């Protein structure tokens, strides 16, 4: 009880300052902890990194995450026959200023809400970037997106006119889908980009027959019975299995680029 009384969260200023209640930002923060919980059930997340999420101030303890501030937690996946390094990033910026083969975007700087990076165990992250041995999976929190899966079927002028009207009302749909395309196409070594939203249906589109590259959306919402993370966990396990597969198209392409 004493610990809880001393716990503060400066990131909460983004949500509650000035009497406002920014549900979209609160949803983004909530997703961070849900994703961390999910990833801890799959990977060995570094205990020190988790511990450092709580920092000491003069007389209280502060939850260190804040919108726009980069937070990273590293970990390991051990299949028994092969190990992988992973890093879970919140607000990681991919600079548009770094030349190939360094990490980053080949156009403008982009900053997904969350990024899961997976690479070969035993080498550094920078080296993995240069040798095409890393994959980034991006996720964006979209609280206002309604029926996101419908976007994958919009193909006529009427749909686009309706979208313009909804955008002016604050319901963003097609623009969010295009942003996922931007992440996938512009950020080097990206395997997929997915929206996380409090909806009811998931959708996943593959570039070809393998799990990545791909685009899609997963419904994740506060719920006592089914918050949607089980389906998201299954997807992440598929991505890991794909990365462990030495005969995958991605693995073959990475060695061709060496």
N, C-alpha and C positions, 0 to 999 in steps of 0.2 A: 504493500500500500504506500509506503514511504517513497519507493522507487517511482511508482505511477504518479504520485503527487509532484515529483520533480521533473517529470517528462514533459518537454515542450516540443513544438514543431513550428519552426519559422516558415517552412513552406506553406503552412496553413494561412499565412497572410495573403497568399494568392487567392485563397478560396473565400475567406471571411472578412477581409479588410473593408472598412467603410460600410459595414452593415450588409454587404453583398453576400450572395451564396452561389458561387460559381460551381455548378454541379459537374460541368464538363471537366474542369480542372480536378475536382475531387475524384471523379471517375478515373482520370489519368493516374493519380497517386494510388488509388485503390488497386488499379491494375498492376502497378509496379510490385506491390507486395503479393498479389495473387500469382504473378509470374515467378517471383522469387520462390514462393512456396512450391510451385510446380517444378521449377528447375532443381530445387533441393531434393525433390523426390526422384530425380533422374540422374543428376550429376553430384559429384563431391565438391560442393562449393566451399571455398576457402573460409574457414571460421573467422579469421582475422578481418576479412573483408566485410562479413556480415556484422561482426562486432563493431566495426568502424562506422556502421550506419547510425550508431548512437554515439554522439560526441558530447564531451563535457563543456559547459559554459561556466561562468563565474559561480553560479549557485544552482544550476539545473542541468538536466540532460536533454540534448536536442536531437531529434530525428534529422539526419543530415541531408536527405533528399530534398531537392527544390527544383521546380520547373525551370528549365534552361540551364541548369547546372549539371555537368557530366558526373555520373556515378557509375563505377565499374566494379564488377565482382568476377573474379576468376575461379576456375574449377577444372575438374578432370572427369572424363568418362572412361571407365575401365571395363572393357568387354570380356576380359580374361585372356584374350589373344592379341588385342590391340588397344592402345590408349589414345585418347584424343584430348587436346586442350580445348577449353571453352572459356568464353568471356561474355558475361551478361552486362550490356551497357544501357544506361538510361541517359538520353540526351547526348549521344555521341555524335559530334560533327564530323562529316567526311569532307575534308577541304577540297576545293576545286583548284588549288594552286600547286598541288604536287604532281610532278610528271610521272608517267608510266615508267617502271612498274611499281612505284610506291602506292601506298593505300590512298583512298580518297575517291573523289568524283572526277570524271574527266571533263565536266562542264562547270556548273556552279556548286558552291558548298551546300550540302544537304544535311539535315539533322532529323532522322527518324526518332520517334519517341523511345523505342526499345530496339536493341539489336542483339541477336545471339550470334556470336562468331565461333566457328568450329575449325580447328586446324590440327595438323599432325603433331603428335606428342614428340617432344625432344628437340624442337626447334623454336626459336623466338617468333613472335607475331609478325615483326617486320620482315623477317626472312621468309616466313610463310606467305606473306603478301607478294614478295618479289618472285617467289617460285611457284605461284598459283596453287598453293596448298591450303588455302583458307576459303571458307564460305561464310557469307553473312546472310542472315535471315532477319528481315526488318518487320516491325509491328508498329502500327499507329493506333492510338486511342481515338475513336470517333463517337462521342456521346450522342451527337445530333443526327447521325445517319439512320434513316428509317428504311427498312427493307433493302439493305445494301445489295443483296444477291440479285435484285431486279436489274441492277446496272449492267450486268453481264449480258442482258438480252435487249437493251435499248438500241434501236437501229433505225429510227425514223424521225422525221421532222417534228412530229407532234410530241414525242418524248423529249426532244431537246428544248422545245418551247416551254413545256411544263417544268423542265429542270431549271430554266432561267427564272421562272416565277418562284420556284421553291428556294432557289439560292438567295433571292432577295428576302425571303422569309427566314433565312438562317438554317435551312435544311440542305446540307451539302451532300451531293451524291456523286455525280459523274466526276467532279473536280477531285474528289477523294480517290476515286479509282485511277484517274490519270496520275495522281501523286504516287500511287503504288508503282505504276509503270515507270515513273521518273526514278524512283529508288532502284528498281530492278535494272533499268537500262543505263543509268548514269554512275552508280556507285560500283566501283570495280569489285569483282568476285562476289557479287550478290547472287544468291540462289533463289530468293523469293521475297515478296513483300505482301503483307497481309494486314487488313483492318481488323481491329478488335472493337466490337460494338455491342451494346445491350439489346440485341435483336433476338430473333427466334430461329434463324436458319443460317447454316454455314454454306460456303461455296468455295471450291478450289479449282483453279484452272492450271493445267500443266502445260509447259512448253512443248513436251512430247510425252512419251510413255512413262518416264521416271518422275519421282515425286518433286524434284526440282530440276530446272527452274520452274517457278510458278507464281501465281497471283491468287488472291482470294480474301475471304473474310471469315472470322470465327465469332459467334455470339458468346460473350462472356459477361455475366451480370450477377449482381448480388442475389443469392437465392439459398435457402436452407436445404433444398432438395437437389438442385442441379444448376451449378453456376456456369457450366459450359467448359470448365477447364479439363475435364476428362477427354473430350474430343481433341482439344488443343495439345494435351499431353501425348495422345496417340500420334498426332501429326509430328511432334518433335521427335518421338521415338523412331518414326519412319525416316525422318531426315538423318538421324544418327546412324540408323541401319544402312541408309544409302551411302553415307560417308565412309562407313566401314567396308563397303563393297568395292573391292579392288578391280572389279570388272565393269563398274558403272561407266556411263558415257562421260560423266564429269571427271572421273579419275583418269580416263584415257586422254581427255582434252588437257588436263593439267600437266601431264607428262609430255604432251606434244609441244606445250608452250615453254618448256624448260630451255 
